[in-house]
Amino acid sequence: MANFVLVAGAWLGSWAWDEVAAELRAAGHGAYPLTLSGLAEKRGAAPAGQQAHVADVLAEVAEHDLREVVLVGHSYSGIPVGQAAERIGDRLERLVLVDANVPVAGESFADQIPEPAALRADLAAHGGWWPPLPVAEFAGQGLTTGQIARITGRATPHPGASLTEPAVLEGPLGELPALYVKCLLDWPEPPPVVAGLVADGRWRLAELDTGHWPMFSRPAELARILGGS
């Protein structure tokens, strides 16, 4: 059985994984949902950087002396989780990226989105923090009204420094054993770098017919994919 370190994307904390963690534990796995620095119960005065988030993941593995580790990164968190995956050596069983950004050496999260200037302006206007999405942004993502209310009710501003700090990689990410979970309602195709790795047979691809937040909309199905990954 594996030990899953579960890291949600922007604005979310460990609470986002409650249902998925319960499913994994019921199947006999270890589940360690993680809140990154600056979010949820770890909110602080200064926005945490991306390398602080990498350190959060590494510290979780070390604190529990985890082996056979499956690092799971959702959305933004694919970037710090992907960096952490190559730094835990033989403790890593596999990397799983759930509708996630993929770390590229020298690139930040902001570099990967269509309008980086707009994001940077938003951060500047909010003291270095990225405000949570409004309710309307969750439409068409396979979520119930109650699930949307849960997300928006508990979301906290995301530390902007983590979005503008570039990733640091020691080697090609494609050398790691990995699965990419694509949520089809959000966008039907994985990022080009992922499509290339899948086509080369280095990474595997799974698809979920739901939106960008499957830990809320399809927790049992997501847990089954993670457990069988």
Secondary structure by P-SEA (a helix, b strand, c coil): ccccccccccccccccaaaaaaaaaaabbbbbbbbccccccccccccccaaaaaaaaaaaaaaaccccbbbbbcccaaaaaaaaaaaacccccbbbbccbbbbccccccccccccaaaaaaaaaacccccccccccccccccccaaaaaaaaacccccccccccbbbbbccccccccbbbbbbccccccccaaaaaaaaaccbbbbbbccccccccccaaaaaaaaaac
